[in-house]
Amino acid sequence: MLAPTEAHTVAPPLRIVTEPRRVTRRRLSVARAVSSSLLCGVVLVILVAIVGMVLGLWRFTVIDTGSMRPTLNPGDVAVLTSEPSADLKPGQIVAFHPPGEPRVTVVHRVFSIHRTHDGLTIQTKGDANNATDAWHARILGNTVWRERLKVPNLGYLSAWSQQRPVRFGLLIAIVVLVVITLLGSIWRPVRREGPTGGDD
């Protein structure tokens, strides 16, 4: 005769809520989102600047002297756009090469304009200078580069980024952002589903 068996109920497995893992996953998600946003923002700004320069929509020049204070201070970056020379008026700020110095760019305010059958000649003056410039700049072509807006102190960053250690550090930072973004897309946490109960 078989001994009676006792029915044992199987207790459901214990679920332990691991809050630290949730916090870690949340931090990883935030880090991935921040790194992706930074990387996309940097790439977008660089692309927009390059495309605009290639298409001739704008140019950038760093202000090196204080001749245009307080309008333009040393270290500011002037954003230049092309404008028909026929629309040029006194009081506007333009960028040009002084006579005989093709490698030097001066950003000064137009003081007077002389229009002749040979073209356009302007006399300029820095806002901080007591007298007009010693030269008369002749505008070649039908357009002139005019200052539209400035980005304060960005020129210091531009000059600073020309140093080799800084460029190397920026390259490493970009590589780190790319690696974090790629690893974040690979190591996405797998959502585990709990055991489902049912009648046998």
Stockholm file with secondary structure:
# STOCKHOLM 1.0

chainA/1-200         MLAPTEAHTVAPPLRIVTEPRRVTRRRLSVARAVSSSLLCGVVLVILVAIVGMVLGLWRFTVIDTGSMRPTLNPGDVAVLTSEPSADLKPGQIVAFHPPGEPRVTVVHRVFSIHRTHDGLTIQTKGDANNATDAWHARILGNTVWRERLKVPNLGYLSAWSQQRPVRFGLLIAIVVLVVITLLGSIWRPVRREGPTGGDD
#=GR chainA/1-200 SS CCCCCCCCCCCCCCCCCCHHHHHHHHHHHHHHHHHHHHHHHHHHHHHHHHHHHHTTSCEEEECCSSTTTTTSCTTCEEEEEEEEGGGCCTTCEEEECCTTCTTCCEEEEEEEEEEETTEEEEEEECTTCSSCCSSCEEECSSEEEEEEEEETTHHHHHHHHTSHHHHHHHHHHHHHHHHHHHHHHHSCCCCCCCCCCCCC
#=GC SS_cons         CCCCCCCCCCCCCCCCCCHHHHHHHHHHHHHHHHHHHHHHHHHHHHHHHHHHHHTTSCEEEECCSSTTTTTSCTTCEEEEEEEEGGGCCTTCEEEECCTTCTTCCEEEEEEEEEEETTEEEEEEECTTCSSCCSSCEEECSSEEEEEEEEETTHHHHHHHHTSHHHHHHHHHHHHHHHHHHHHHHHSCCCCCCCCCCCCC
//
